[in-house]
Amino acid sequence: FLKPFVASIQGRRPVPGVYPWLLSLGSRNRRRAGGLQYCPVCFVQGMAYYTRESRFAWHTACERHQVMLKDCCALCGAAICPHLLTMPSIDLSRCHRCGHLLATAETAPALMDALRFQACADSAFTNHRGFFGEEELSVADWFYTARWLLSFLHGAALSRFPSANIFLAEMGLDLQGYPDSHGLAFECRSPASRAFLLGHCFCLMQAGPIQFEIAL
């Protein structure tokens, strides 16, 4: 169902595996680790449902309520797995394992730069073009550039070389407290971990290639 969207982002037919920018379901038989996200406030205000966009790795917050998305039960920590619900308790707003009401989870405010990246990525995806600074890119090149910058930020955060710190300072970025998620792929990380990197990536995307090269 999502392969056409992956093909648009990659600019070619997707190869089976963990697709870039598509949250991994982490499936093993009927067990699952991550992959579905939801907004607790949305669940409180209406019928529980899971959107197609919540599978995209650049979605980390609810635009309507500006809170972080959740990808697990706040009580038992189980991944969101509505396909494991059984009769008579089929209720998409409850955890399949412990029955906890997912809407009662505490919310955290969205990281605004990550939310801005989310809006830019949605725009690039919809309009088939995006911008790196003032340079216009195709949707495939835009997502490729963003992906490269995410890898660059990950390396700069872990290397702790003086030159990396100087570069980050030149760009006005601070990666202190970076959650490296034990080396997990970007598509396997929690919303908070992805939002941390995406917020910094947004700043680099806004700066553009010329300022990026000067700082390097």
Residue, then its C-alpha position, 0 to 999 in steps of 0.5 A: f500500500l505504501k510502495p508508491f509513496v516510497a518510490s516517489i521519495q526514492g525516485r525509483r522502484p523500492v527494493p524490499g527491506v527497511y524502506p528509507w523514511l518509512l517507519s519499520l514495523g519490526s515484525r516477528n510473526r504477529r509481534r511488533a516493535g513500533g511502526l504505528q503512531y498516534c496523538p493522545v489528544c486526537f484520541v480524546q476528541g474523536m474516534a481512534y484511528y491511525t493515519r497513513e502519514s503516521r507511518f512516515a518517519w518525518h512525522t513526529a508530532c500532531e500538527r493540530h495539537q502540537v504535541m509529540l506522537k506516541d508509538c507505545c503504551a504508556l502503561c506496559g510499553a507495548a508497541i501499538c498493535p491494533h491487529l492483535l486486539t481480540m473480541p470482545s475488546i476490539d477498541l482501537s483506543r486501547c492497548h492490545r496487551c494490557g487494555h490501557l486507554l491510550a488517550t490517557a497518555e501524558t503529552a509533551p509539547a512538539l519540538m517546533d523545528a521538527l514540526r517545521f521540518q515535518a511541514c516542509a517534508d509534507s510540502a515537498f512530498t505533495n508538490h514533488r519539489g522542495f528547497f535546500g536554502e534557495e535551491e529547488l530540488s526534486v522530491a527524490d533529491w530533497f529527501y536524499t539531501a535531508r537523509w544525508l544531513l541526518s547521517f551527517l548530524h548523527g556522525a557529528a554528535l557521536s564523533r565529539f571532534p573539535s572540528a565537529n563542535i566548531f562546525l555546529a557552533e558556526m551553524g548555531l546548533d547544539l547536539q548536547g543530549y543527543p539520544d543515539s538510540h543504541g545505533l538503531a536505524f532512523e526508521c526504528r527510533s522513537p518519535a522523540s529521538r527522530a524529532f531531535l535530529l529532524g529539528h537540527c536537520f531543518c536548520l541545515m536545510q533552511a541554511g542552504p548549501i552555500q552556508f553549509e559549505i562555508a561552515l565546513 
